[in-house]
C-alpha cells in the first residue's frame, strides 16, 4: 500500500513540475510499458486556476548496480621475503596461479630454532595438498648459546585478596496469566 502511495505522489509531483503533459496538450500519445493505458472521458479544461506550489517533491533514485569483472582464467604470481637481523624474524613466501591451479611455498623460523617450509598446491582434481619440512638451523643455536643470561629482580606478591560475603539473590518475580474480559 505504501508503494502505491509513493508512486501516486511521484506521478503527481511529475505532473505538477511539468514533466508529464496532459493528454489534450500532448502531440504524441503517452504510453507506459509498466502500466496499461486507460482511456477516460475527454478532458475539458476550464479557466486556469491560480498557481499552487507542489504538494511534495519525491525523488526516486534507482540503485546503481556495480558490475564486477569476471576473469575466467585468473593468473598471478607474488613473493615476499623478510630477513630482520635485529629481531631474528625470518620468513618468505611465493605463490603463483594459472587458472584453477595454485602452487606455492612459505617458510618461517620457529621459536625452537628450526626452519619450517611448507610446499603446497591446489587444483580441482586433487584438492589442497601440503608437504611440511623442518630443518634445524645451526646459526640460530649458536646465537642462543652465546647470548648472556640476565636475571630479573624477584617478584613480590601482594597480600591475598579477601572476598566479601556471597551475594544473595532475591526470589524471582511471579508472573500471573493475563486476564481477558469479554
C-alpha positions in Angstrom: 0.0 0.0 0.0 2.8 2.4 0.8 4.4 1.7 -2.5 1.2 2.7 -4.3 1.1 5.9 -2.4 4.7 6.7 -3.3 4.1 6.0 -7.0 1.0 8.3 -6.8 2.9 11.1 -5.1 5.7 10.7 -7.7 3.2 10.9 -10.6 1.6 14.0 -9.0 4.9 15.7 -8.5 6.0 15.0 -12.0 2.7 16.3 -13.4 2.9 19.4 -11.2 6.5 20.0 -12.3 5.5 19.8 -16.0 7.4 16.6 -16.8 4.1 14.9 -17.7 1.9 16.9 -20.1 -1.9 16.4 -20.0 -3.2 14.2 -22.9 -5.1 17.1 -24.5 -1.9 19.2 -24.9 0.4 16.3 -25.9 1.3 16.0 -29.6 2.0 12.3 -29.2 0.0 9.7 -27.2 1.7 8.8 -23.9 2.3 5.1 -23.4 3.9 3.4 -20.4 5.4 -0.1 -20.5 4.7 -0.8 -16.8 1.0 0.3 -16.7 -1.8 -0.2 -19.1 -3.2 2.9 -20.9 -6.6 3.7 -19.6 -8.9 5.9 -21.8 -11.3 8.1 -20.0 -13.8 10.7 -21.0 -12.2 13.7 -22.8 -10.7 16.3 -20.6 -12.4 19.7 -20.6 -10.1 22.5 -19.3 -11.7 25.4 -17.6 -10.1 28.8 -17.0 -6.6 28.4 -15.5 -6.5 28.2 -11.7 -4.0 30.2 -9.7 -0.7 28.5 -9.4 -0.2 26.4 -6.3 3.1 25.1 -5.0 3.6 21.3 -5.5 2.4 19.2 -2.6 5.6 17.2 -2.3 8.6 16.6 -4.3 9.7 13.0 -4.3 12.9 11.9 -5.9 13.2 8.2 -6.7 16.7 7.1 -7.2 17.3 3.7 -8.7 20.2 1.8 -7.1 23.3 1.6 -9.3 24.4 -2.0 -9.9 28.2 -2.4 -9.9 29.4 -4.8 -12.5 32.3 -6.9 -11.2 34.7 -8.0 -13.9 34.9 -11.8 -14.1 38.2 -13.4 -15.1 37.5 -16.9 -16.4 41.3 -17.8 -16.3 42.9 -15.8 -13.4 46.7 -15.6 -13.3 49.0 -14.1 -10.8 52.4 -14.5 -9.1 53.7 -12.9 -6.0 56.5 -13.3 -3.5 57.9 -11.7 -0.3 60.9 -12.2 1.9 61.7 -10.8 5.4 65.1 -11.1 6.9 65.4 -8.9 10.1 68.8 -9.3 11.8 67.7 -7.2 14.8 64.7 -9.2 15.8 65.7 -12.5 14.1 62.5 -12.6 12.1 62.9 -14.7 9.0 60.1 -15.7 6.7 59.3 -15.9 3.0 56.5 -16.9 0.6 55.9 -17.2 -3.1 52.8 -18.3 -4.9 51.6 -18.5 -8.5 48.2 -19.2 -10.0 47.3 -20.3 -13.5 43.5 -20.8 -13.8 42.4 -23.2 -11.1 45.9 -24.5 -10.3 47.8 -22.9 -7.5 51.4 -23.7 -6.5 53.4 -22.1 -3.7 55.7 -22.3 -0.7 56.3 -20.5 2.5 59.0 -20.8 5.2 59.3 -19.4 8.7 61.8 -19.8 11.5 60.1 -21.3 14.5 60.9 -20.4 18.1 62.7 -23.7 18.7 65.3 -22.8 16.1 64.1 -24.9 13.2 63.1 -23.6 9.8 59.6 -24.8 8.7 59.0 -24.9 5.0 55.6 -25.7 3.5 55.2 -26.6 -0.2 51.6 -26.6 -1.3 49.5 -27.0 -4.4 45.8 -26.9 -5.1 43.7 -27.9 -8.1 40.2 -29.0 -8.8 41.2 -32.7 -9.3 43.5 -33.2 -6.3 42.3 -30.5 -3.9 44.7 -28.9 -1.5 48.0 -30.7 -0.7 50.8 -29.6 1.5 54.2 -31.0 2.4 55.8 -29.8 5.6 59.6 -30.0 6.1 61.5 -28.9 9.2 65.3 -28.4 9.2 67.5 -27.3 12.1 69.4 -24.0 11.7 72.9 -24.2 13.1 73.5 -20.5 13.3 70.4 -19.9 15.4 71.5 -22.5 18.0 75.0 -20.8 18.2 73.4 -17.4 18.8 71.2 -18.7 21.5 74.1 -20.3 23.3 76.3 -17.1 23.2 73.5 -14.8 24.4 74.1 -13.7 28.1 71.5 -14.7 30.7 70.0 -11.7 32.6 68.1 -12.4 35.7 65.2 -10.1 36.6 64.5 -8.8 40.1 62.4 -11.2 42.3 58.7 -10.8 42.0 57.0 -9.6 45.2 53.4 -10.7 45.6 50.8 -8.6 47.3 48.6 -9.7 50.1 45.9 -12.3 49.2 42.6 -10.9 48.1 39.8 -11.4 50.7 36.4 -11.8 49.1 33.3 -10.3 50.7 30.3 -12.3 51.8 28.5 -14.2 49.0 25.8 -12.3 47.0 22.3 -13.5 47.9 19.7 -13.1 45.1 16.1 -12.4 45.8 13.4 -14.8 44.8 12.2 -14.5 41.2 9.1 -12.4 40.5 5.9 -14.4 40.0 4.0 -13.8 36.8 0.3 -14.4 36.5 -1.6 -15.3 33.4 -3.3 -12.4 31.6 -6.9 -11.9 32.4 -9.2 -11.3 29.4 -12.6 -9.7 29.8 -15.4 -10.3 27.4 
